[in-house]
Every structure is written in structure tokens, then in C-alpha cells.
């Protein structure tokens, strides 16, 4: 393991360190005028059950966020393990991000990637400056998920699928033995 002191903590070191933590992959999309607008966001966090809130961290230089935030309704799609192409296209800096990405608009104007493992129809609650990003706090209006679907994971700058259910099997064995599974 590499340890750095405060003088060596550069943006490059931080990017490599942050890449050690796997995240889910979400698409944040809305209808703006007559067209879908969207982007891939990896920094998605459940915040509160009462009231229902989630947050997303968005880089300050984003040209997409200023357009999205005017849409009124924002759709969050948690992408499935077979949707890496959609994740890549929605992250593109140029071209039509929705080319080849099946999508649908809700009556609210939120846009969702078809086949996503979960969908949240949201409204912007507030924004908080956070260094080179902003934290968008969103109020959830509706939520749905597919309990059998598996999410797409982003780890070490690569899209990945979850490993087979080996951990689930170990958890079942521990539960049968009357113990909680060991967790780090």
C-alpha cells in the first residue's frame, strides 16, 4: 500500500485513490425543450428516507448540468450490468449521447434509460458548492426497481459487472450457522 503525506496528495494521486472505491453507474436525464439531455454520474448517494432525498456530485465545468437543471423533472437511471455502452455514450463529450441508447420520458419530463435496474423521478431540492464539484440534492417523487437485476459497476476507471453470487452464498451459510457475515 502506498502512503502519501499532505504535500504529495495531488489530484492525480486522489483520482487513483478514489478509483479504489467501486461505485454504481447512474444516468441523470431530463427533457429540455423537445430533446432528451443527459449524462453519466458515478457520484450518487442515498441521503434521507424522510424526506426522500438523494445527492449527485457534478463537476463545475459540466456543460450539461446547467441545461438539465432547467428541465424541472430529473430522471435517475441506475444502469444494469449490460448497459456499459449506454454509460459510455451518456458520458461522451461530443455527439448525440442518446444515439443507440433506448430511453423513455415520463409524463413529468424525467427521462429514463430503458432496462435500468432502478429509476427515480426527482426534482432539484438544492445545490451546494463543494470544491471543483457541486452537490445537487434531489427530492425523490417516484421510485421503482427490478429486484432481480444486477447493476453496472465502475471501478478503477472501468465498467464491470458484479462477481457471481459467491459472497451471497457465504452470507447464507453464515446466516444458517446463526452468525452475521464478516464485513470489513
Secondary structure, 3 states (H helix, E strand, C coil): CCCCCHHHCCHHHHHHHHCCCCEECEEEEEEECCEEEEEEECCEEEEECCCCEEEEEEECCCCCHHHHCCCCEEEEEECECCCHHHHHHHHCCCCCCCCCCCEEECCCCEEEECCCCEEEEEEEEEEEEECCEEEEEEEEEEEEECCCCCEEEEECCEEEECCCCHHHHHHHHHHHCCCCCCCC
